[in-house]
Amino acid sequence: MTSTQERLLDAVDEVIAAHGPSGVTLRRVGEQAGLSHTAAAHYYRNKTGLFTAYITRAYDTTADAIEQAAELADPRQAMLTAADSYARFALEHPSAFSVMTRLELVDVDTPTLWAARERGYFGLAGILQRAQDHGWATHRDLLDLIATTWGLVHGIVDLWVGGPLSAPYDGQELRPTLERLLVDVLDNLSR
């Protein structure tokens, strides 16, 4: 990816923050990036192409963090680290986090998007499988464990970043709260 393409994708962050996803236009993104109003169209053809590249980058970033967490020797710590990296991504990139699961914005048949999504999924599956191999929740179905842990982490992070959970937890921070809640769930799943 060229530096111009990166600038355009960075500009999408700013446009979403200011105008929401529906406010993203090729012209606005080009202008926000300090480039020609046709620059985004040159690199991404249309709004769908722009969102596909933008969301692929978000999935690649989260997949990189999950793969890094998977390298930890302790599978439980790998699970907690993967969850923490997801929360950290959402806090540092709220615009990208807000649209990364909105597949109606993208061309879902794009191979790079599929590859990025699969890397994250299979990275998480590998962490959970390794935890099971080390005695955690061995009586549970792996797919159910993926759905439960991923759903829990995504749900808490999404509700926190979006506001409904951050208000009741006033004065607390997302990452330690998520870890505490996830530890409770992991302990209960192993029973």
C-alpha positions in Angstrom: 0.0 0.0 0.0 1.3 3.4 -0.9 1.7 6.3 1.5 -1.1 8.1 -0.4 -3.4 5.1 0.1 -2.6 5.1 3.8 -3.3 8.9 4.0 -6.7 8.3 2.4 -7.6 5.5 4.8 -6.4 7.6 7.7 -8.7 10.3 6.4 -11.7 7.9 6.5 -11.1 7.8 10.3 -11.5 11.5 10.5 -14.5 11.7 8.2 -16.4 9.0 10.2 -15.6 10.7 13.5 -17.0 14.0 12.1 -19.8 12.8 9.9 -20.5 9.2 10.6 -20.2 6.3 8.1 -22.9 7.8 5.9 -20.9 11.0 5.6 -18.0 9.2 3.9 -17.7 10.3 0.3 -14.7 9.9 -2.0 -14.5 13.7 -2.4 -14.7 14.4 1.3 -12.0 11.7 2.1 -9.7 13.1 -0.6 -10.1 16.6 0.8 -9.6 15.5 4.4 -6.4 13.8 3.3 -5.2 17.0 1.8 -5.2 15.5 -1.7 -7.2 16.0 -4.8 -10.9 15.4 -4.5 -10.4 12.6 -7.1 -7.6 10.8 -5.3 -9.8 8.3 -3.5 -11.6 7.4 -6.7 -8.2 6.9 -8.4 -7.1 4.3 -5.8 -10.4 2.8 -4.7 -12.8 3.4 -7.6 -15.9 3.9 -5.4 -17.1 4.2 -1.9 -17.5 0.4 -1.6 -13.8 -0.1 -2.6 -12.7 2.6 -0.1 -14.7 0.9 2.7 -13.4 -2.5 1.7 -9.8 -1.3 2.0 -10.5 0.5 5.2 -12.2 -2.4 6.9 -9.6 -4.9 5.6 -7.0 -2.7 7.3 -8.9 -2.9 10.6 -9.2 -6.7 10.4 -5.6 -7.0 9.6 -4.6 -4.9 12.6 -6.8 -7.0 14.9 -5.6 -10.2 13.4 -2.0 -9.2 13.9 -2.7 -8.6 17.6 -4.4 -11.9 17.9 -1.5 -13.7 16.3 0.9 -12.0 18.6 -1.2 -13.0 21.6 -1.2 -16.6 20.3 2.6 -16.7 20.6 2.4 -16.4 24.4 3.3 -19.6 26.2 0.3 -19.5 28.6 -3.0 -20.1 26.7 -5.1 -18.4 29.3 -2.8 -15.3 29.1 -3.1 -15.5 25.3 -6.9 -15.3 25.6 -6.8 -12.3 27.9 -4.2 -10.6 25.8 -6.2 -11.1 22.6 -9.2 -9.6 24.3 -7.2 -6.7 25.6 -5.8 -6.0 22.2 -9.3 -5.9 20.8 -10.4 -3.4 23.4 -7.3 -1.3 22.8 -7.9 -1.3 19.1 -11.5 -0.1 19.7 -10.3 2.7 22.0 -7.5 3.8 19.7 -9.5 3.5 16.5 -13.2 4.0 17.3 -14.1 5.0 13.8 -12.7 1.8 12.3 -14.1 -0.3 15.1 -17.6 1.2 14.5 -17.7 -0.1 10.9 -15.5 -3.1 10.8 -18.4 -5.6 11.2 -20.7 -3.7 8.8 -20.3 -5.9 5.8 -23.0 -4.1 3.8 -20.4 -1.3 3.3 -17.9 -3.6 1.5 -17.4 -6.0 -1.4 -17.5 -9.2 0.7 -16.0 -11.2 -2.1 -12.7 -9.3 -1.9 -9.9 -11.9 -1.2 -7.8 -9.6 1.0 -10.9 -8.9 3.2 -11.6 -12.6 3.5 -8.0 -13.4 4.4 -7.9 -10.7 7.1 -11.1 -11.9 8.7 -10.1 -15.5 8.5 -6.7 -14.7 10.1 -8.5 -13.2 13.1 -11.0 -16.0 13.4 -8.5 -18.8 13.1 -6.1 -17.1 15.3 -8.7 -16.9 18.0 -9.8 -20.5 17.4 -6.1 -21.6 17.7 -5.8 -19.9 21.1 -8.9 -21.5 22.4 -8.0 -24.9 21.0 -4.6 -24.7 22.7 -6.3 -23.7 26.0 -8.5 -26.8 25.7 -5.5 -28.9 24.9 -4.1 -27.6 28.3 -7.2 -28.7 30.2 -9.5 -25.6 30.0 -13.2 -26.3 29.1 -12.4 -29.6 27.6 -16.1 -30.7 27.8 -17.3 -27.8 25.7 -17.5 -27.6 21.9 -14.8 -25.4 20.4 -17.2 -23.5 18.1 -19.4 -22.7 21.1 -16.4 -21.4 23.0 -15.4 -19.2 20.1 -18.9 -17.8 19.9 -19.2 -17.2 23.6 -15.8 -15.6 24.2 -15.8 -13.5 21.0 -19.4 -12.5 21.5 -18.7 -11.5 25.1 -15.6 -9.5 24.2 -17.1 -7.8 21.2 -20.3 -7.0 23.0 -18.7 -5.5 26.0 -16.2 -3.5 23.9 -18.9 -2.3 21.5 -21.3 -1.3 24.2 -18.5 0.5 26.1 -17.1 2.4 23.2 -20.7 3.3 22.1 -21.6 4.6 25.5 -24.3 2.4 27.1 -21.8 0.5 29.3 -19.3 3.2 30.0 -21.9 5.3 31.8 -22.9 2.7 34.4 -19.2 1.9 34.9 -18.4 5.6 35.4 -14.9 6.1 36.7 -13.7 2.7 35.5 -11.7 1.8 32.5 -12.7 -0.6 29.8 -9.6 -2.8 29.7 -9.4 -3.8 33.3 -13.2 -4.2 33.5 -13.2 -6.4 30.4 -10.4 -8.5 31.9 -12.3 -9.0 35.2 -15.5 -10.0 33.4 -13.7 -12.3 31.0 -11.8 -14.0 33.8 -15.1 -14.8 35.5 -16.5 -16.2 32.2 -13.4 -18.3 31.5 -13.5 -19.7 35.0 -17.2 -20.6 34.6 -16.7 -22.2 31.2 -14.1 -24.5 32.6 -16.5 -25.9 35.3 
